[in-house]
Amino acid sequence: MWYVIDARDGQDVLQRRLEARPRHLERLNALRDAGRLLLAGPCPAIDAEDPGPAGFSGSLIVAEFESLEAARDWAKADPYVEAGVYASVDVRPFRKVLP
């Protein structure tokens, strides 16, 4: 089943985000390579493709896991969590309808 991981950044975490990004992307690439990643990306903190020093307000990931518990466990082990980038992470089931 698909799950949405909706993570919200804390305050002033851009540097921590940049430092943890390579490890974060490794995990996402592993999901992609296994055919389990529908989409993933950051949410700019301002209305701009490249928010510069404004940074990001969080991230959205939609991926396939065997259960809600497995999705939550995966999200808890994210390098952004370990680095203190995310202030909160919400994981919930998702049903793809379109496209």
The 8 nearest C-alpha neighbors of each residue, nearest first, counted from 0:
[[1, 63, 64, 65, 2, 66, 92, 93],
 [0, 2, 63, 93, 62, 92, 94, 64],
 [3, 1, 92, 93, 91, 61, 62, 63],
 [4, 2, 61, 91, 90, 60, 93, 5],
 [3, 5, 90, 60, 59, 89, 6, 61],
 [6, 4, 59, 89, 88, 3, 58, 90],
 [5, 7, 88, 58, 57, 87, 85, 89],
 [8, 6, 57, 87, 85, 86, 56, 88],
 [9, 7, 85, 57, 56, 86, 84, 10],
 [8, 10, 86, 85, 84, 12, 11, 7],
 [9, 11, 12, 8, 86, 84, 13, 56],
 [10, 12, 13, 9, 14, 54, 8, 15],
 [11, 13, 15, 84, 14, 10, 16, 9],
 [14, 12, 16, 15, 54, 11, 17, 55],
 [15, 13, 17, 16, 12, 18, 11, 19],
 [14, 16, 18, 12, 17, 13, 19, 84],
 [17, 15, 13, 19, 14, 18, 84, 20],
 [16, 18, 14, 20, 15, 19, 13, 21],
 [17, 19, 15, 16, 20, 14, 21, 82],
 [20, 18, 16, 17, 22, 21, 78, 79],
 [19, 21, 23, 17, 22, 18, 16, 24],
 [22, 20, 24, 23, 19, 25, 18, 17],
 [23, 21, 25, 24, 20, 19, 78, 26],
 [24, 22, 20, 78, 21, 25, 26, 19],
 [25, 23, 27, 21, 26, 22, 28, 20],
 [26, 24, 22, 28, 23, 27, 29, 21],
 [25, 27, 29, 24, 28, 23, 30, 22],
 [28, 26, 24, 30, 29, 25, 31, 23],
 [27, 29, 31, 25, 30, 26, 24, 32],
 [28, 30, 32, 26, 27, 31, 33, 25],
 [31, 29, 35, 33, 27, 36, 28, 32],
 [32, 30, 36, 28, 34, 33, 29, 35],
 [31, 33, 29, 34, 30, 28, 35, 36],
 [32, 34, 30, 31, 35, 29, 36, 28],
 [35, 33, 31, 32, 36, 30, 37, 63],
 [34, 36, 63, 30, 62, 33, 31, 37],
 [37, 35, 62, 31, 30, 38, 34, 61],
 [36, 38, 61, 62, 35, 39, 63, 60],
 [39, 37, 61, 36, 60, 40, 62, 59],
 [40, 38, 60, 59, 61, 37, 41, 58],
 [39, 41, 59, 58, 60, 42, 38, 57],
 [40, 42, 58, 57, 43, 59, 55, 39],
 [41, 43, 57, 55, 58, 56, 44, 40],
 [44, 42, 55, 45, 50, 56, 54, 41],
 [43, 45, 55, 56, 54, 53, 42, 50],
 [46, 44, 43, 47, 50, 53, 55, 54],
 [45, 47, 43, 44, 48, 50, 49, 42],
 [48, 46, 49, 50, 45, 43, 44, 51],
 [47, 49, 50, 46, 43, 45, 51, 42],
 [50, 48, 47, 51, 43, 54, 46, 45],
 [49, 51, 47, 53, 54, 43, 45, 48],
 [52, 50, 53, 49, 54, 47, 55, 43],
 [51, 53, 54, 50, 13, 55, 49, 44],
 [54, 52, 50, 51, 44, 55, 45, 43],
 [55, 53, 52, 50, 13, 44, 51, 43],
 [54, 56, 43, 44, 42, 57, 41, 53],
 [55, 57, 44, 8, 42, 43, 7, 54],
 [58, 56, 7, 8, 6, 42, 55, 41],
 [59, 57, 41, 6, 42, 40, 5, 7],
 [58, 60, 5, 39, 40, 4, 41, 6],
 [59, 61, 39, 4, 3, 38, 62, 40],
 [62, 60, 3, 38, 37, 2, 4, 36],
 [63, 61, 36, 1, 35, 37, 2, 60],
 [62, 64, 1, 35, 0, 2, 36, 65],
 [65, 63, 66, 70, 0, 69, 1, 62],
 [64, 66, 69, 0, 63, 67, 70, 68],
 [67, 65, 69, 68, 64, 70, 0, 63],
 [66, 68, 70, 69, 71, 92, 91, 65],
 [67, 69, 71, 66, 70, 72, 65, 73],
 [70, 68, 72, 66, 67, 71, 73, 64],
 [71, 69, 67, 73, 68, 72, 64, 74],
 [72, 70, 74, 68, 73, 69, 75, 67],
 [71, 73, 69, 75, 74, 70, 68, 76],
 [72, 74, 70, 76, 71, 75, 69, 77],
 [73, 75, 71, 77, 76, 72, 70, 4],
 [76, 74, 72, 73, 77, 71, 80, 88],
 [75, 77, 73, 74, 78, 72, 80, 81],
 [76, 78, 80, 79, 74, 75, 23, 81],
 [79, 77, 81, 80, 23, 19, 82, 22],
 [78, 80, 82, 84, 77, 81, 19, 85],
 [81, 79, 83, 77, 78, 82, 85, 84],
 [80, 82, 78, 79, 83, 77, 76, 84],
 [83, 81, 79, 80, 84, 78, 15, 19],
 [82, 84, 80, 81, 85, 79, 86, 15],
 [85, 83, 79, 12, 8, 82, 16, 80],
 [84, 86, 8, 7, 87, 80, 9, 83],
 [85, 87, 9, 8, 7, 84, 88, 83],
 [88, 86, 7, 85, 6, 89, 8, 9],
 [87, 89, 6, 5, 7, 90, 4, 85],
 [88, 90, 5, 4, 6, 91, 87, 3],
 [91, 89, 4, 3, 71, 5, 88, 2],
 [90, 92, 3, 2, 93, 89, 4, 67],
 [93, 91, 2, 1, 3, 94, 67, 90],
 [94, 92, 2, 1, 3, 95, 91, 0],
 [93, 95, 96, 1, 92, 0, 2, 3],
 [96, 94, 97, 93, 1, 98, 37, 0],
 [95, 97, 94, 98, 93, 1, 37, 0],
 [98, 96, 95, 94, 37, 93, 38, 1],
 [97, 96, 95, 37, 94, 38, 93, 61]]
